[in-house]
Structures are given as C-alpha cells and as structure tokens.
C-alpha cells in the first residue's frame, strides 16, 4: 500500500467520525439541532481537524476518539450544547496530539 493511499484512508476515517458525530447530534439534540446545524458542525469539525494535522499516522486515532468523547458528552450531559461538545473535542485533540 502506498503512502498516499494510507493518507487517504486516515483522512477518510476522520471524515467518517465527523459524520458519525453529526448523526449523533441529530439523535440526541432533536429539539435544538437542525439538519443544517449538523451538516455545518460536521464540515467545520472536519476542516478544523484538517488544519491540525489530524490525518497523520500518530494523530488520526486521537482525533477519532476525541470525537467519540464529544458524543459521550452530549449523551451524558443533556444540557451540553453543540458548541461545548465541539470545544471539548478540539481541546482534547490539541492537548493529546503529537
């Protein structure tokens, strides 16, 4: 497998995690998050990860798990907002990434 394919696979995995986050938003925040809000959140989060070297070999897993943490935050704290979850994801990734 070439390095380019591996890079694309890591990018795809982060994109999939961002899409899962958007779908999760729609499930757990039905009254406060619209489809457009969720689409924007997915796109903004993915673009942020792209600017933070999240597609490198050492950082992809951290990005994916940080997104999972944001999903759990929304699920366990019913008062957590989209902005709070996004900030938590970004802070965790920034603190833990190489």
TADA-V351539 format. One record per backbone hydrogen bond with DSSP energy under -1.0 kcal/mol. NH is the residue of the N-H (numbers start at 0). CO is the residue of the C=O. Records with the same first field share a line. If there is no record, write none. Layout:
NH: CO / CO
This chain:
5: 1
6: 2
7: 3
8: 4
9: 5
10: 6
11: 7
12: 8
13: 9
14: 10
15: 11
16: 12
17: 13
18: 14
19: 15
20: 16
21: 17
22: 18
23: 19
24: 20
25: 21
26: 22
27: 23
28: 24
32: 28
37: 33
38: 34
39: 35
40: 36
41: 37
42: 38
43: 39
44: 40
45: 41
46: 42
47: 43
48: 44
49: 45
50: 46
51: 48
53: 48
55: 52
59: 55
62: 58
63: 59
64: 60
65: 61
66: 62
67: 63
68: 64
69: 65
70: 66
71: 67
72: 68
73: 69
74: 70
75: 71
76: 72
79: 76
84: 80
85: 81
86: 82
87: 83
88: 84
89: 85
90: 86
91: 87
92: 88
93: 89
94: 90
95: 91
96: 92
